[in-house]
C-alpha cells in the first residue's frame, strides 16, 4: 500500500493507517473541513487523540500534499 495523503483521504482510507481507527479518522476529516488542509504532518497534532508518539508511528504511512 502506498502512502495516504491526509489532505484528500476519506475517513475510511485514514482508518487503514496503523493506530488510527474509525474515530480518529473521522476527527481528522472533521478537523480538515473546519481548519483547512494540513501543511505538514505535524499539523495532525491539532487533532484530538493524536499525540507525538502516534504521529511518529503514522509518519511512514502518510504524505501531505496540497
C-alpha positions as CSV (number, residue, x, y, z in Angstrom):
1,X,0.0,0.0,0.0
2,X,1.3,3.5,-0.9
3,X,1.3,6.4,1.5
4,X,-2.1,8.0,2.3
5,X,-2.5,11.7,1.6
6,X,-4.1,13.1,4.7
7,X,-5.4,16.1,2.9
8,X,-7.5,14.1,0.4
9,X,-8.2,10.7,2.0
10,X,-11.6,9.7,3.2
11,X,-12.3,8.6,6.8
12,X,-12.3,5.0,5.5
13,X,-8.9,5.4,3.9
14,X,-7.5,7.1,7.0
15,X,-8.8,4.2,9.1
16,X,-6.3,1.9,7.3
17,X,-3.4,3.8,8.9
18,X,-2.0,1.8,11.8
19,X,-3.1,3.2,15.1
20,X,-5.8,5.5,13.8
21,X,-9.1,3.7,13.9
22,X,-12.5,4.9,12.8
23,X,-13.0,7.6,15.5
24,X,-9.6,9.3,14.9
25,X,-10.1,9.0,11.1
26,X,-13.4,10.9,11.4
27,X,-11.7,13.5,13.6
28,X,-9.0,14.1,11.0
29,X,-11.6,14.7,8.3
30,X,-13.7,17.0,10.5
31,X,-10.6,19.0,11.5
32,X,-9.6,19.3,7.9
33,X,-13.0,20.6,6.9
34,X,-13.1,23.1,9.9
35,X,-9.5,24.3,9.8
36,X,-8.4,23.7,6.2
37,X,-5.7,21.5,4.7
38,X,-2.8,20.2,6.7
39,X,0.5,21.9,5.7
40,X,2.8,19.3,7.3
41,X,2.4,16.0,9.1
42,X,3.0,17.7,12.5
43,X,-0.3,19.6,12.0
44,X,-2.1,16.4,12.9
45,X,-1.2,17.2,16.5
46,X,-4.1,19.6,16.5
47,X,-6.5,16.7,16.1
48,X,-7.8,15.3,19.4
49,X,-6.4,11.9,20.2
50,X,-3.2,12.3,18.1
51,X,-0.1,12.9,20.2
52,X,3.6,12.9,19.4
53,X,4.0,9.1,19.8
54,X,1.1,8.2,17.5
55,X,2.2,10.8,14.9
56,X,5.7,9.3,14.8
57,X,4.2,5.9,14.2
58,X,2.0,7.3,11.4
59,X,4.6,9.2,9.5
60,X,5.8,6.2,7.5
61,X,2.2,5.7,6.2
62,X,1.2,9.3,5.3
63,X,2.0,12.1,2.9
64,X,0.8,15.7,2.9
65,X,0.0,17.2,-0.5
66,X,-1.7,20.5,-1.2
